[in-house]
Amino acid sequence: MPEYRKIKQQLIADEVMMGSIKLRQAIPVHGLEQISPFILLHHFDFEMKPGDDSFNVPPHPHRGFCPITFMFEGSVEHNDSLGNNKVISDNEVQWINAGRGIIHSEKANKAFVEKGGRYQGIQLWINIPASQKMLPASYQPLTSNEIVLITKPGAELRLVSGIYNDKKGPADSAVFTATLRMKPGSIFDFTFPEKDNVAFYVLEGNIKINKDVTVGKHGLIVFENSNGQIMIDAEKEAKLLLLSGTPIDEKIVSHGPFVMNSETEILEAMRDYKQGKMGFLY
């Protein structure tokens, strides 16, 4: 009988409104402020009719963390103050390290707007250490050909960052992030360092963790910092986001799109944005 990593918390993502769009917010949620280094998780899932171009996030700044978008269905067009203009689609990821500052905008791209369809993905914020918060910003569009695909019978793991067995994800980060699609009856197992914080979010479907705990749609599972294997059995067709990272033992002060370590640094970020030090995007 294998030793399993113990479950610390089992939560359900809250419904929240971001403008006119209804989302599920799994981090933070009542009883859980963060799972360091993961500080925010938004799950969006809606249908867009042909010609609907209402999904349009205007230019806005970020500093001090990595805002990541995982697209499960649909496509998003990204523009930023570094000069990038890219589109990511099904099973693709855009990885931004905001560093000392970046301005970007997002919208459903023209080709998707014309045909419409399901629009589902995750917006994940990953904190970075104080020593990295004022480094230059960077942007990585990770296509389906670049993301490492690992298959088992009935299951597809897409490794975005970090390491699984002997494979390494393409994103420039040591944090483990991966998406997992599972057919009923399929199985996947994982082992993470004891010191790392580990959490799984279920976008849809039903899974069983360690042959014992059932988790359904919008469920968040947080594991203890302990040794042991994690086993996932799919009871229904399922989609998951898998997260593991070394906690950052530093004070966090956040305000809107800025995540820093002190109130003074937040004020400096607001000043620098207003003075154009994060660049421009029109």
Phi, psi and chi 1 to 4 in degrees:
 res  aa     phi    psi   chi1   chi2   chi3   chi4
   1 MET       -  120.9 -178.7   91.5  176.2      -
   2 PRO   -70.5  155.8   25.6  -34.1      -      -
   3 GLU   -86.1  127.5  179.2 -174.6    0.2      -
   4 TYR  -103.1  146.0  -69.3  122.3      -      -
   5 ARG   -70.2  131.3 -169.6  167.1 -174.7  141.9
   6 LYS   -77.5  149.8  -65.6  178.5 -178.8  178.3
   7 ILE   -87.7  132.6  -68.4  172.3      -      -
   8 LYS   -93.4  -45.8 -178.2  179.0 -179.1 -179.9
   9 GLN  -145.0  147.8  -71.7  176.9  -73.3      -
  10 GLN  -129.2  116.9 -176.9  174.8   -3.8      -
  11 LEU  -129.5  164.9  -55.1  160.6      -      -
  12 ILE  -116.7  133.3  -62.3  -66.2      -      -
  13 ALA   -64.1  138.0      -      -      -      -
  14 ASP   -76.8  152.3  -70.6  -25.3      -      -
  15 GLU   -84.2  130.1  -82.5 -168.5  -13.5      -
  16 VAL  -136.9  160.2  -61.2      -      -      -
  17 MET  -109.7  130.4  -64.1  -61.8  -63.9      -
  18 MET  -116.2   95.9  -65.0  -67.4  -72.1      -
  19 GLY    66.5 -122.9      -      -      -      -
  20 SER   -96.9    3.2   60.6      -      -      -
  21 ILE  -102.5  128.8  -60.4  172.8      -      -
  22 LYS   -88.0  127.8 -176.1 -176.7  -68.6 -175.1
  23 LEU  -123.8  168.8  -53.3  171.6      -      -
  24 ARG  -108.2  129.3  -72.6  -77.3  179.5  164.3
  25 GLN  -111.9  112.2  179.9  171.3  -64.2      -
  26 ALA   -95.3  -26.1      -      -      -      -
  27 ILE  -140.4  126.4  -53.6  171.0      -      -
  28 PRO   -74.9  159.6   28.6  -33.6      -      -
  29 VAL  -145.9  161.2   69.3      -      -      -
  30 HIS   -52.5  122.7 -178.9   69.5      -      -
  31 GLY    92.4    0.7      -      -      -      -
  32 LEU  -152.2  109.2 -179.9   71.2      -      -
  33 GLU   -80.7  -42.4 -171.9   62.8   28.7      -
  34 GLN  -161.4  165.4   63.0  167.4  -46.3      -
  35 ILE  -126.2   76.8  -51.1  167.5      -      -
  36 SER   -47.7  131.3 -178.5      -      -      -
  37 PRO   -89.5   10.7   34.8  -37.8      -      -
  38 PHE   -90.1  121.3  -49.4  104.4      -      -
  39 ILE  -118.3  -12.3   51.8  180.0      -      -
  40 LEU  -157.4  138.1 -178.6  141.4      -      -
  41 LEU  -139.1  113.4 -167.2  161.1      -      -
  42 HIS  -112.3  132.6  -80.7  165.7      -      -
  43 HIS  -114.8  117.3  171.4 -155.7      -      -
  44 PHE  -109.0  143.2   53.1   89.8      -      -
  45 ASP  -160.6  106.2 -174.9    7.3      -      -
  46 PHE  -154.7  165.6   51.4   89.3      -      -
  47 GLU   -98.3  136.6  -70.5  -72.9  -27.8      -
  48 MET  -113.7  125.0  -67.0  179.7   64.5      -
  49 LYS   -74.4  152.7  -64.7  179.5 -179.9  178.9
  50 PRO   -53.7  131.3  -27.9   36.0      -      -
  51 GLY    89.5   -6.6      -      -      -      -
  52 ASP   -79.5  110.9  179.1    1.3      -      -
  53 ASP  -113.8   31.6   61.3   -5.4      -      -
  54 SER   -74.1  -20.4   59.1      -      -      -
  55 PHE   -80.2   97.8 -175.7   78.1      -      -
  56 ASN  -151.2  104.2 -168.8  -24.3      -      -
  57 VAL   -95.9  112.5 -177.3      -      -      -
  58 PRO   -68.0  168.1   24.8  -33.2      -      -
  59 PRO   -53.5  133.8  -27.8   36.2      -      -
  60 HIS  -152.6  155.1   58.6  -77.1      -      -
  61 PRO   -93.6  162.8   35.0  -35.7      -      -
  62 HIS  -143.0  151.1  -69.6  -61.9      -      -
  63 ARG  -152.4  140.4  172.1  179.9  -81.5 -175.7
  64 GLY    91.0   10.4      -      -      -      -
  65 PHE  -163.2 -179.6   68.8  102.6      -      -
  66 CYS  -112.1  109.9  -63.5      -      -      -
  67 PRO   -89.7  119.9   25.9  -23.1      -      -
  68 ILE  -117.6  139.7  -41.7  -58.9      -      -
  69 THR  -118.0  121.9  -58.1      -      -      -
  70 PHE  -104.9  115.4  -60.8   80.7      -      -
  71 MET   -95.2  123.2  -71.6  -57.4  -62.3      -
  72 PHE   -94.8  -43.4  -76.7   77.2      -      -
  73 GLU  -139.9  141.0  -77.2   85.4   23.7      -
  74 GLY   101.4 -174.6      -      -      -      -
  75 SER  -147.7  149.2   57.3      -      -      -
  76 VAL  -130.8  139.1   61.7      -      -      -
  77 GLU  -102.3  129.4  179.9  177.4  -17.1      -
  78 HIS  -114.6  134.7  162.8   97.5      -      -
  79 ASN  -129.3  142.6  -71.8  -84.8      -      -
  80 ASP  -144.9  171.5   66.7   38.4      -      -
  81 SER   -75.1   -4.7   53.4      -      -      -
  82 LEU   -87.4   -6.5  -57.7  178.8      -      -
  83 GLY    99.0    6.7      -      -      -      -
  84 ASN   -81.5  139.9  -63.4  -62.5      -      -
  85 ASN  -140.6  102.1  174.5 -144.9      -      -
  86 LYS  -135.9  156.5  -60.8  -69.7 -176.5 -179.7
  87 VAL  -121.0  129.1  174.3      -      -      -
  88 ILE  -115.5  147.2   60.7  161.2      -      -
  89 SER  -128.1 -157.7  -59.6      -      -      -
  90 ASP   -47.6  132.2  -62.3    2.6      -      -
  91 ASN    61.6   27.2  -64.1  -44.3      -      -
  92 GLU  -120.7  168.1  -63.4 -175.3  -27.6      -
  93 VAL  -140.7  141.0  175.1      -      -      -
  94 GLN  -112.8  126.6   67.8  173.0   22.6      -
  95 TRP  -115.3  110.6 -167.7  -73.4      -      -
  96 ILE  -108.3  130.3  -58.8  171.7      -      -
  97 ASN  -107.2  104.6 -172.6  -32.1      -      -
  98 ALA   -66.6  -26.7      -      -      -      -
  99 GLY    47.8 -131.5      -      -      -      -
 100 ARG   -79.6   -6.7   63.7 -170.3  178.6 -151.1
 101 GLY   153.6  135.1      -      -      -      -
 102 ILE  -149.2  148.1 -170.6  171.7      -      -
 103 ILE  -117.2  132.9  -61.0  172.4      -      -
 104 HIS  -145.9  163.1   78.4  126.6      -      -
 105 SER  -132.7  157.3   64.7      -      -      -
 106 GLU  -139.6  144.1  -62.8  170.9  -65.6      -
 107 LYS  -158.3  159.9   62.6 -178.2  179.0 -179.6
 108 ALA   -66.5  131.3      -      -      -      -
 109 ASN   -74.5  163.2   76.1  -55.5      -      -
 110 LYS   -57.3  -43.9 -176.2  178.5  178.3 -179.3
 111 ALA   -62.3  -40.2      -      -      -      -
 112 PHE   -70.8  -40.5 -177.7   83.0      -      -
 113 VAL   -58.4  -39.7  167.5      -      -      -
 114 GLU   -63.5  -39.2  -72.3  177.4   -6.9      -
 115 LYS   -95.1  -26.9   67.1  177.6 -177.4  178.1
 116 GLY    71.3 -176.5      -      -      -      -
 117 GLY   137.8 -170.3      -      -      -      -
 118 ARG   -75.0  138.3 -169.6  176.8 -174.8 -174.9
 119 TYR  -126.6  102.0 -150.8   74.0      -      -
 120 GLN  -136.1  133.6  179.0  175.0 -145.7      -
 121 GLY  -171.1 -176.0      -      -      -      -
 122 ILE  -126.5  134.7  -65.0  -75.8      -      -
 123 GLN  -106.5  117.4  173.9   84.7 -178.0      -
 124 LEU  -120.2  131.6  177.0   72.2      -      -
 125 TRP  -106.0  125.2  -72.0   14.0      -      -
 126 ILE  -114.6  124.4  -56.0  177.0      -      -
 127 ASN   -70.4  156.0 -166.9   22.1      -      -
 128 ILE  -128.0  155.7   54.1  177.5      -      -
 129 PRO   -63.5  156.7  -20.3   31.9      -      -
 130 ALA   -54.6  -34.2      -      -      -      -
 131 SER   -67.5  -15.3   59.9      -      -      -
 132 GLN  -109.6   -7.3  -61.2  176.5   18.8      -
 133 LYS   -67.9  -22.6  -73.3 -175.8 -177.8  -70.2
 134 MET  -110.7   21.2  -66.6  -58.6  -72.8      -
 135 LEU   -81.0  163.0  -64.5  178.3      -      -
 136 PRO   -59.3  146.5  -24.8   34.1      -      -
 137 ALA   -71.6  157.6      -      -      -      -
 138 SER  -147.0  159.6   62.3      -      -      -
 139 TYR  -138.1  129.9  171.6   75.2      -      -
 140 GLN  -126.2  113.0  -74.5 -176.2  -83.2      -
 141 PRO   -87.6  116.1   28.1  -26.6      -      -
 142 LEU  -103.2  108.0  -56.8  173.4      -      -
 143 THR   -81.8  167.5   66.6      -      -      -
 144 SER   -61.9  -27.1   56.2      -      -      -
 145 ASN   -75.7  -25.6  -68.9  -28.8      -      -
 146 GLU   -87.4  -35.4  -65.7  172.0  -71.6      -
 147 ILE   -67.4  135.1  -65.3  170.1      -      -
 148 VAL   -76.5  118.3  178.1      -      -      -
 149 LEU   -96.5  122.5  177.1   61.7      -      -
 150 ILE  -120.2  121.1  -59.7  167.5      -      -
 151 THR  -112.7  145.9   61.0      -      -      -
 152 LYS  -133.5  164.3  -67.8 -173.5  178.7 -178.0
 153 PRO   -51.6  116.9  -29.7   37.1      -      -
 154 GLY    79.0    5.9      -      -      -      -
 155 ALA  -140.4  144.9      -      -      -      -
 156 GLU  -130.5  115.6  -64.8 -179.6  -18.3      -
 157 LEU  -101.4  127.1  178.1   80.5      -      -
 158 ARG  -110.3  108.1  -72.0  174.9  170.8   82.9
 159 LEU   -86.1  112.5  179.7   61.9      -      -
 160 VAL   -92.9  -45.4  177.1      -      -      -
 161 SER  -144.9  159.9   65.2      -      -      -
 162 GLY    80.4 -164.0      -      -      -      -
 163 ILE  -127.3  136.2  -63.6  172.1      -      -
 164 TYR  -127.2  118.6  178.6   79.6      -      -
 165 ASN    52.7 -118.7  -68.1  -19.5      -      -
 166 ASP  -103.8   11.5   59.2  -16.9      -      -
 167 LYS  -100.7  147.8  -53.8  -68.7 -173.8 -179.3
 168 LYS  -125.6  132.7 -173.2  176.7 -173.6  -57.5
 169 GLY   -71.9  157.5      -      -      -      -
 170 PRO   -79.6  -18.1   29.2  -35.4      -      -
 171 ALA   -68.2  146.3      -      -      -      -
 172 ASP   -81.7   75.4 -175.6   17.6      -      -
 173 SER  -162.5  146.3  174.6      -      -      -
 174 ALA   -86.3  -12.9      -      -      -      -
 175 VAL   -68.8  140.7  172.9      -      -      -
 176 PHE   -87.7  122.7  173.3   91.2      -      -
 177 THR  -137.1  139.8   65.4      -      -      -
 178 ALA  -157.3  152.0      -      -      -      -
 179 THR  -106.6  150.8   63.8      -      -      -
 180 LEU  -139.1  124.0  179.6   60.5      -      -
 181 ARG  -111.6  130.8  -66.9  178.8 -175.4 -106.8
 182 MET  -132.4  138.5  -56.1 -178.3   75.1      -
 183 LYS   -89.8  156.4  -61.7  -70.6 -173.5 -176.9
 184 PRO   -54.7  133.9  -25.2   33.7      -      -
 185 GLY    90.4   -7.8      -      -      -      -
 186 SER   -81.8  160.0   59.8      -      -      -
 187 ILE  -136.0  141.1  -62.5  172.6      -      -
 188 PHE  -140.1  143.7 -127.2  100.5      -      -
 189 ASP  -130.1  153.8   61.9  -86.6      -      -
 190 PHE  -142.5  151.0  -57.9   87.5      -      -
 191 THR  -136.3  125.4  -57.3      -      -      -
 192 PHE  -119.4  157.0  -62.4  102.5      -      -
 193 PRO   -56.3  141.4  -25.1   34.9      -      -
 194 GLU   -57.1  -36.1 -179.5 -179.8   -1.8      -
 195 LYS   -72.7  -19.4   69.8 -179.5 -173.0  -57.2
 196 ASP   -79.3  144.5  -76.0    6.7      -      -
 197 ASN   -80.5  135.1  -72.5  -21.1      -      -
 198 VAL  -129.0  134.2  179.2      -      -      -
 199 ALA  -148.1  144.8      -      -      -      -
 200 PHE  -122.1  137.0  -64.7  169.3      -      -
 201 TYR  -118.2  132.7  176.2   72.8      -      -
 202 VAL   -99.8  111.1 -178.9      -      -      -
 203 LEU   -71.5  -40.7  -73.3   80.8      -      -
 204 GLU  -161.7  159.0   58.9 -173.6   73.6      -
 205 GLY    98.2 -170.5      -      -      -      -
 206 ASN  -134.3  131.9  -90.2   74.1      -      -
 207 ILE  -129.5  161.1   61.2  168.8      -      -
 208 LYS  -118.2  130.0 -176.1  163.0  -78.7 -170.8
 209 ILE   -98.8  128.0  -59.8  -71.3      -      -
 210 ASN    53.2   35.9  -62.7  -18.2      -      -
 211 LYS    59.6   21.6  -59.5 -174.1 -179.9  -63.1
 212 ASP  -138.0  -51.1  179.9   41.8      -      -
 213 VAL  -103.1  123.7  176.3      -      -      -
 214 THR   -90.8  134.2  -62.3      -      -      -
 215 VAL  -127.0  131.6 -171.9      -      -      -
 216 GLY  -110.0 -168.0      -      -      -      -
 217 LYS   -54.6  135.1 -173.6  176.1 -177.0  179.6
 218 HIS    69.9   14.8  -56.3  141.9      -      -
 219 GLY   -85.7  140.5      -      -      -      -
 220 LEU  -117.4  125.6  178.0   71.3      -      -
 221 ILE  -111.2  125.9  -66.5  -69.4      -      -
 222 VAL  -114.7  130.0 -175.9      -      -      -
 223 PHE  -101.1  155.2  -65.9   87.5      -      -
 224 GLU   -72.0  159.4  -68.0 -174.1    0.6      -
 225 ASN   -83.9   85.7  -63.9   90.7      -      -
 226 SER  -148.6  166.7   61.1      -      -      -
 227 ASN   -74.7  165.6  -73.9  -42.5      -      -
 228 GLY   125.6  156.7      -      -      -      -
 229 GLN   -83.3  152.9 -177.5 -174.0   54.6      -
 230 ILE  -116.8  124.1  -60.5  173.6      -      -
 231 MET  -112.7  130.3  179.2   76.2   70.8      -
 232 ILE  -114.5  123.7  -55.0  176.2      -      -
 233 ASP  -113.3  128.7  -65.6   85.8      -      -
 234 ALA   -87.7  118.8      -      -      -      -
 235 GLU   -88.0  -32.1  -61.4 -178.3  -34.3      -
 236 LYS  -132.3  165.4  -66.4 -177.7  179.6  178.4
 237 GLU   -55.3  130.9 -171.3  165.6  -22.7      -
 238 ALA  -137.7  153.2      -      -      -      -
 239 LYS  -127.9  134.5  -62.5  175.0 -173.4  172.3
 240 LEU  -136.1  156.2  -63.7   91.1      -      -
 241 LEU  -114.8  128.8  179.6   68.8      -      -
 242 LEU  -112.3  132.8  -46.4  177.4      -      -
 243 LEU  -133.9  137.1  -52.8  171.5      -      -
 244 SER  -153.6  132.4  174.3      -      -      -
 245 GLY  -162.0  155.7      -      -      -      -
 246 THR   -73.1  125.8  -57.1      -      -      -
 247 PRO   -62.7  145.5   17.7  -27.2      -      -
 248 ILE   -99.2  113.4  -60.5  173.0      -      -
 249 ASP   -89.2   68.6 -172.8   20.8      -      -
 250 GLU  -141.3  152.2  -64.3  173.4   -9.1      -
 251 LYS   -63.9  140.1  178.4 -176.7  176.1 -178.9
 252 ILE  -115.1  133.3  -73.0 -177.8      -      -
 253 VAL  -127.1  119.9  178.4      -      -      -
 254 SER  -122.1  149.6   62.1      -      -      -
 255 HIS  -149.9  109.3  179.7   78.8      -      -
 256 GLY    56.2 -119.5      -      -      -      -
 257 PRO   -89.3   11.8   34.1  -35.6      -      -
 258 PHE  -116.9  135.2  -52.4  127.3      -      -
 259 VAL  -130.1  106.4  179.8      -      -      -
 260 MET  -128.6 -161.6  -58.3  -58.4  -71.5      -
 261 ASN  -115.6   -3.1  -58.8  101.6      -      -
 262 SER  -155.0  160.0   70.5      -      -      -
 263 GLU   -62.5  -37.6  -69.8   80.4    0.1      -
 264 THR   -60.7  -41.4  -61.6      -      -      -
 265 GLU   -66.5  -32.0  -70.5  172.6  -23.5      -
 266 ILE   -66.2  -45.1  -67.2  -67.3      -      -
 267 LEU   -62.0  -38.5  -67.0  173.0      -      -
 268 GLU   -64.6  -39.4  -70.2  171.1  -13.8      -
 269 ALA   -63.3  -44.0      -      -      -      -
 270 MET   -62.1  -41.8  -64.2  168.6   66.9      -
 271 ARG   -64.4  -46.8  178.1 -158.5   64.4 -161.9
 272 ASP   -63.1  -38.6  -70.8   -9.1      -      -
 273 TYR   -62.1  -47.6  168.9   57.2      -      -
 274 LYS   -64.2  -30.0  -70.2  178.8 -179.8  178.2
 275 GLN   -87.4    2.4  -67.8  179.9   -8.1      -
 276 GLY    81.0   14.4      -      -      -      -
 277 LYS   -77.2   -8.4  -66.4 -178.0  179.4  179.3
 278 MET   -98.1    8.1  -63.9 -177.7 -173.8      -
 279 GLY    93.7 -170.2      -      -      -      -
 280 PHE  -138.6  148.5  -61.3   91.3      -      -
 281 LEU  -147.5  119.2 -177.7   61.4      -      -
 282 TYR  -110.0      -  -59.3  104.6      -      -
